Amino acid sequence: MKTIELQVTGMSCGHCVSSIENGVGSKEGVDSVNVDLEKGLVTISFDTSQVQEADLKDTVEDLGYDVA
């Protein structure tokens, strides 16, 4: 299991939090997703044998947010 923190811009409300938690959380191999709206951080724990970090970043960007 690996945990990463992504600096994400463009999040401004509860809908943004839900969108990221549901979108990233539905990926195969993702164990948990925690969004800190105030800090602009998304913390993701995942199994590297099932999903790669680049795929998770792409998923966040596909949802309409920018990963720094």
N, CA and C atoms as an extended XYZ file, in Angstrom:
204
Properties=species:S:1:pos:R:3:atomname:S:1:resname:S:1:resid:I:1 pbc="F F F"
N         0.851       -1.177        0.000 N   MET     1
C         0.000        0.000        0.000 CA  MET     1
C         0.896        1.239        0.000 C   MET     1
N         0.540        2.197       -0.829 N   LYS     2
C         1.282        3.447       -0.929 CA  LYS     2
C         0.320        4.599       -0.681 C   LYS     2
N         0.815        5.653       -0.055 N   THR     3
C         0.002        6.845        0.184 CA  THR     3
C         0.702        8.044       -0.445 C   THR     3
N        -0.069        8.824       -1.200 N   ILE     4
C         0.468       10.041       -1.818 CA  ILE     4
C        -0.404       11.225       -1.433 C   ILE     4
N         0.196       12.419       -1.465 N   GLU     5
C        -0.536       13.669       -1.273 CA  GLU     5
C        -0.404       14.475       -2.552 C   GLU     5
N        -1.522       14.871       -3.100 N   LEU     6
C        -1.523       15.688       -4.305 CA  LEU     6
C        -1.992       17.093       -3.967 C   LEU     6
N        -1.271       18.096       -4.459 N   GLN     7
C        -1.710       19.479       -4.339 CA  GLN     7
C        -2.650       19.727       -5.513 C   GLN     7
N        -3.918       20.018       -5.206 N   VAL     8
C        -4.936       20.145       -6.245 CA  VAL     8
C        -5.553       21.537       -6.185 C   VAL     8
N        -5.638       22.196       -7.341 N   THR     9
C        -6.268       23.510       -7.410 CA  THR     9
C        -7.595       23.391       -8.147 C   THR     9
N        -8.470       24.339       -7.857 N   GLY    10
C        -9.772       24.361       -8.513 CA  GLY    10
C       -10.894       23.815       -7.642 C   GLY    10
N       -10.564       23.322       -6.452 N   MET    11
C       -11.594       22.813       -5.532 CA  MET    11
C       -12.112       23.983       -4.696 C   MET    11
N       -13.438       24.088       -4.589 N   SER    12
C       -13.967       25.228       -3.849 CA  SER    12
C       -15.164       24.910       -2.953 C   SER    12
N       -15.699       23.692       -3.043 N   CYS    13
C       -16.926       23.421       -2.286 CA  CYS    13
C       -17.079       21.929       -1.987 C   CYS    13
N       -18.154       21.609       -1.289 N   GLY    14
C       -18.438       20.223       -0.945 CA  GLY    14
C       -18.644       19.337       -2.164 C   GLY    14
N       -19.195       19.903       -3.225 N   HIS    15
C       -19.383       19.124       -4.452 CA  HIS    15
C       -18.033       18.697       -5.018 C   HIS    15
N       -17.054       19.582       -4.954 N   CYS    16
C       -15.703       19.251       -5.432 CA  CYS    16
C       -15.129       18.084       -4.628 C   CYS    16
N       -15.309       18.138       -3.312 N   VAL    17
C       -14.825       17.073       -2.432 CA  VAL    17
C       -15.478       15.749       -2.817 C   VAL    17
N       -16.794       15.755       -2.958 N   SER    18
C       -17.526       14.530       -3.315 CA  SER    18
C       -17.103       14.006       -4.679 C   SER    18
N       -16.933       14.899       -5.622 N   SER    19
C       -16.552       14.509       -6.975 CA  SER    19
C       -15.211       13.777       -6.968 C   SER    19
N       -14.238       14.321       -6.257 N   ILE    20
C       -12.913       13.702       -6.214 CA  ILE    20
C       -12.948       12.406       -5.406 C   ILE    20
N       -13.600       12.436       -4.241 N   GLU    21
C       -13.650       11.226       -3.417 CA  GLU    21
C       -14.336       10.075       -4.156 C   GLU    21
N       -15.429       10.368       -4.837 N   ASN    22
C       -16.144        9.316       -5.563 CA  ASN    22
C       -15.411        8.892       -6.832 C   ASN    22
N       -14.886        9.854       -7.577 N   GLY    23
C       -14.201        9.550       -8.826 CA  GLY    23
C       -12.925        8.756       -8.626 C   GLY    23
N       -12.089        9.216       -7.700 N   VAL    24
C       -10.821        8.530       -7.443 CA  VAL    24
C       -11.082        7.257       -6.635 C   VAL    24
N       -12.010        7.344       -5.685 N   GLY    25
C       -12.307        6.201       -4.827 CA  GLY    25
C       -12.877        5.010       -5.561 C   GLY    25
N       -13.449        5.240       -6.732 N   SER    26
C       -14.035        4.138       -7.497 CA  SER    26
C       -12.997        3.379       -8.327 C   SER    26
N       -11.769        3.901       -8.384 N   LYS    27
C       -10.712        3.231       -9.147 CA  LYS    27
C       -10.306        1.939       -8.452 C   LYS    27
N       -10.075        0.907       -9.242 N   GLU    28
C        -9.605       -0.382       -8.727 CA  GLU    28
C        -8.269       -0.185       -8.007 C   GLU    28
N        -8.168       -0.692       -6.784 N   GLY    29
C        -6.925       -0.618       -6.024 CA  GLY    29
C        -6.832        0.551       -5.067 C   GLY    29
N        -7.782        1.493       -5.144 N   VAL    30
C        -7.759        2.640       -4.235 CA  VAL    30
C        -8.406        2.228       -2.916 C   VAL    30
N        -7.659        2.422       -1.824 N   ASP    31
C        -8.134        2.049       -0.496 CA  ASP    31
C        -8.884        3.206        0.168 C   ASP    31
N        -8.323        4.427        0.072 N   SER    32
C        -8.984        5.578        0.685 CA  SER    32
C        -8.604        6.868       -0.027 C   SER    32
N        -9.512        7.841        0.059 N   VAL    33
C        -9.294        9.171       -0.511 CA  VAL    33
C        -9.761       10.178        0.523 C   VAL    33
N        -8.889       11.121        0.858 N   ASN    34
C        -9.244       12.157        1.818 CA  ASN    34
C        -8.935       13.511        1.195 C   ASN    34
N        -9.938       14.386        1.141 N   VAL    35
C        -9.769       15.708        0.548 CA  VAL    35
C        -9.778       16.757        1.648 C   VAL    35
N        -8.721       17.571        1.707 N   ASP    36
C        -8.654       18.713        2.620 CA  ASP    36
C        -8.854       19.960        1.770 C   ASP    36
N       -10.078       20.446        1.770 N   LEU    37
C       -10.456       21.566        0.907 CA  LEU    37
C        -9.659       22.828        1.232 C   LEU    37
N        -9.463       23.115        2.532 N   GLU    38
C        -8.754       24.331        2.944 CA  GLU    38
C        -7.302       24.344        2.482 C   GLU    38
N        -6.632       23.199        2.561 N   LYS    39
C        -5.227       23.116        2.180 CA  LYS    39
C        -5.037       22.775        0.709 C   LYS    39
N        -6.117       22.340        0.047 N   GLY    40
C        -6.011       21.949       -1.357 CA  GLY    40
C        -5.256       20.651       -1.551 C   GLY    40
N        -5.376       19.758       -0.557 N   LEU    41
C        -4.657       18.488       -0.614 CA  LEU    41
C        -5.609       17.315       -0.778 C   LEU    41
N        -5.187       16.371       -1.599 N   VAL    42
C        -5.908       15.110       -1.753 CA  VAL    42
C        -4.933       14.003       -1.367 C   VAL    42
N        -5.288       13.240       -0.339 N   THR    43
C        -4.453       12.137        0.134 CA  THR    43
C        -5.087       10.830       -0.322 C   THR    43
N        -4.308       10.020       -1.016 N   ILE    44
C        -4.825        8.776       -1.590 CA  ILE    44
C        -3.949        7.615       -1.147 C   ILE    44
N        -4.589        6.570       -0.607 N   SER    45
C        -3.886        5.317       -0.307 CA  SER    45
C        -4.330        4.291       -1.338 C   SER    45
N        -3.353        3.600       -1.937 N   PHE    46
C        -3.688        2.692       -3.022 CA  PHE    46
C        -2.690        1.549       -3.124 C   PHE    46
N        -3.103        0.513       -3.819 N   ASP    47
C        -2.285       -0.670       -4.061 CA  ASP    47
C        -1.580       -0.492       -5.402 C   ASP    47
N        -0.253       -0.390       -5.377 N   THR    48
C         0.513       -0.136       -6.600 CA  THR    48
C         0.471       -1.292       -7.594 C   THR    48
N         0.016       -2.451       -7.152 N   SER    49
C        -0.091       -3.569       -8.097 CA  SER    49
C        -1.378       -3.486       -8.919 C   SER    49
N        -2.289       -2.574       -8.509 N   GLN    50
C        -3.573       -2.451       -9.216 CA  GLN    50
C        -3.753       -1.115       -9.931 C   GLN    50
N        -3.119       -0.072       -9.428 N   VAL    51
C        -3.272        1.249      -10.044 CA  VAL    51
C        -1.984        2.038       -9.817 C   VAL    51
N        -1.635        2.884      -10.776 N   GLN    52
C        -0.405        3.676      -10.700 CA  GLN    52
C        -0.722        5.117      -10.325 C   GLN    52
N         0.272        5.773       -9.737 N   GLU    53
C         0.117        7.166       -9.313 CA  GLU    53
C        -0.289        8.070      -10.477 C   GLU    53
N         0.292        7.857      -11.640 N   ALA    54
C        -0.031        8.684      -12.815 CA  ALA    54
C        -1.502        8.547      -13.197 C   ALA    54
N        -2.060        7.339      -13.060 N   ASP    55
C        -3.479        7.122      -13.368 CA  ASP    55
C        -4.369        7.913      -12.413 C   ASP    55
N        -3.961        7.979      -11.148 N   LEU    56
C        -4.753        8.717      -10.157 CA  LEU    56
C        -4.712       10.216      -10.442 C   LEU    56
N        -3.541       10.719      -10.803 N   LYS    57
C        -3.419       12.136      -11.165 CA  LYS    57
C        -4.282       12.436      -12.389 C   LYS    57
N        -4.240       11.554      -13.375 N   ASP    58
C        -5.062       11.738      -14.582 CA  ASP    58
C        -6.543       11.753      -14.235 C   ASP    58
N        -6.953       10.905      -13.317 N   THR    59
C        -8.364       10.850      -12.917 CA  THR    59
C        -8.790       12.176      -12.298 C   THR    59
N        -7.965       12.731      -11.417 N   VAL    60
C        -8.278       14.030      -10.800 CA  VAL    60
C        -8.384       15.099      -11.880 C   VAL    60
N        -7.468       15.098      -12.821 N   GLU    61
C        -7.496       16.091      -13.896 CA  GLU    61
C        -8.694       15.887      -14.820 C   GLU    61
N        -9.061       14.635      -15.070 N   ASP    62
C       -10.236       14.356      -15.896 CA  ASP    62
C       -11.520       14.859      -15.241 C   ASP    62
N       -11.504       14.966      -13.907 N   LEU    63
C       -12.662       15.484      -13.183 CA  LEU    63
C       -12.744       17.013      -13.241 C   LEU    63
N       -11.719       17.645      -13.814 N   GLY    64
C       -11.750       19.095      -14.011 CA  GLY    64
C       -10.884       19.893      -13.056 C   GLY    64
N        -9.961       19.238      -12.352 N   TYR    65
C        -9.100       19.919      -11.397 CA  TYR    65
C        -7.650       19.839      -11.869 C   TYR    65
N        -6.823       20.712      -11.331 N   ASP    66
C        -5.415       20.734      -11.720 CA  ASP    66
C        -4.549       20.171      -10.602 C   ASP    66
N        -3.658       19.254      -10.966 N   VAL    67
C        -2.699       18.697      -10.014 CA  VAL    67
C        -1.385       19.426      -10.202 C   VAL    67
N        -0.896       19.997       -9.104 N   ALA    68
C         0.364       20.777       -9.162 CA  ALA    68
C         1.566       19.842       -9.222 C   ALA    68
